[in-house]
Amino acid sequence: MSDVPEGLAADFATPFVPDAVVPPLHEALAPLEFLIGTWRGVGVGGYPTIESFRFGQEVAFAHTGKPVLSYVSRTWLLDEAGVVIRPAATESGFWRATPEGLEVVLAHATGFAEIWVGEVAGTRIELSTDVVVRTASAKEVTGGHRLYGLVEGDLLYAYDMAAVGQPLGPHLSARLRKVG
């Protein structure tokens, strides 16, 4: 009797690495080590073309021993009492520290992707978009600026966006606490 599940032509193994055997952090990621883990918190958003809103957010940074961090961010719209109304934005990508600074590649569930470049100075990170591309059905996003910082153990950030004919301006900010 074969161990191959019915419908598969051959046996295979999923390259799953349990947390207990994650290799050491790659030396290139030392400046970003403070980000590794799961962060959760609440933020506010707005833009000239939309009403202001509150949101909950979970951000996870992880590594596999290679010189890149994986990144996933999920958000939910909140009512005035902090109760989840519905899912909101999701983005995922990779953060790479290089001798020249920081490179970040992000893809958004709404149909656009960005390449960000910037600098890490201690626990402060500043990024600006280098390239933004989108699908035909995605909203027009033309640029952005992000500032991250570790303040009293929490990860704070502000995101300015240029989109839908508007110049670069405030869009999101949040305070996230490390939970894992």
N, C-alpha and C positions, 0 to 999 in steps of 0.2 A: 504494500500500500504506500502510495506516494504522500509526502508532506506538502505537496503543491496544492494550494486551494483550487477547487473546481473553477474552470474558466480561465485560469492563468496558464500560459505556455511554459513558464519556468518559475522556480522558487526565487525569491529575492529577499533581501534584508533591508529594512528601513534604516537609514543612517542616523538613528536617534542617539543622542548623547545625554544620558541622565545628568541632572545638576551635580551629582556627587563626583563626576569625572570630567567636568569642564576644565580644559587646560588653563594654565596660567595666562594672565592678561598679556597680550603682545605689547612689547615696550613702546611701540608707536602710539598706543592708546593711553599711556600714563596720564597725559593732560586731561583726558576725558573720563578717567576712572570714577570721579565723583558722580557721574550721571548714571552709572550702571545700577539697575534695579527697577522697581515699579513705583511710580509716583501717582498720587491721586489728589484731586482738589477741585476748586470752584473758580470760575472766572467770569468775566463780563465781556460782551462783544457789542459791536455796532459798526455802522458805516453810513455814509450819506444816503445810500439807496435802500437801507433797511431799518427796521425798528431795533432799538437796543434790546439785549437779551442777556440772561444768565445761563451758564452752562457748567456741567460737571465734566471732568476729564480724567482719563487714565492714560499715562504714558509709560512705556516700557523700553528700556535700553538693555541690550544683552550682547555678549560676545562669545566666540567659539575658539579663541586663541589666535585668530587671524587679525590683521591690522585694520579691522572695521567693526563698528558697532551696528547692530540691527536696531531699528526704531519703529515703534507702532504707537499711534495716538488715536484714541477713540473718545468721542464727546457725546453728551446728551443735553438737550435743552431742559432747563429746570423752570418750575414755576416760582412764585415769590416765596413759597414755603420751603423750597429746595427739593421738591418732589419731581422725579423724572417725568417729563411730558412725552418725549420721543427721542430716538437716536438722532444725532446730528452728524458732524463731519468725521471722517476717518482719513488718516494719512499714514503711509508707511515708507520706509526707505533705509538708507545706510549713511552713517557718518564715518568719514575717514580723516584721520590726522595725517598731515604731510609736512615735510620740512618747510613748505611755503605757507602753511596755515591749516585751514579746515575746509573739507569738501563734503557737501551733503547732497544726496539725491533723494527727492521725495516724490511719491506718486499719490494722487488724491482720488478717492472713489468717485468724485464728480467729473472726472475726465481730463484733468490736467496734471502735468508733472513739472518739477522745478529742479534746477541745479543751483545750489547755494555755495558761496565761498565766503570765508571769513577768518576770524582769529579767535584764539583761546588765550586769555590772560588770567591765570589763576583759576578762579571759579566763575569767571565772566566770559561769555561767548557772544560775539557779534557776527551776524551773517547778513549778506545781501544776495539777491538773486543775480545769477549770471545768465541763465537761460530759463524761459518759461515756454512750454508747448502745451497745446490742448487739442482735444478732439473737436469735431465740428459742432457737437451739441453742448460742449462745456461753456461755462461763463468765461468771459474774457478777463483773464488775469494777466497783467503785464509786468508786474514786479513786486518785490517785497523786501522787508527789512525785519530781522528778528534779533532781539536782545534777550539773553538768558543770564541768570545769575543765581548763585547760592546765597541766600540771606537767612540768617538764624536757622540754618539747617533745612530750609525749604527751597524749592526750585521755583523762582519767579521768572516770568517771561512777558514780553510785549511783542506783538506782531503788527507791523504796519503793512498795508497792502495798497497796490495800485490796480484797479479793476474797473470794468464796465464804464470806461470813459472818465473815471475819477483819478486825480493825482494820488501819489503816495500819502497815506494818512492812517491814523489809528484804526485798528480792526478788532484785535483780541488782546486780553491780558489775563493772567491767572497766577494763582499761588498753589503750588502742589507740594504735598508732604510725602516723604518716602515711606512706603508701606511694605516693601519687600526687596 
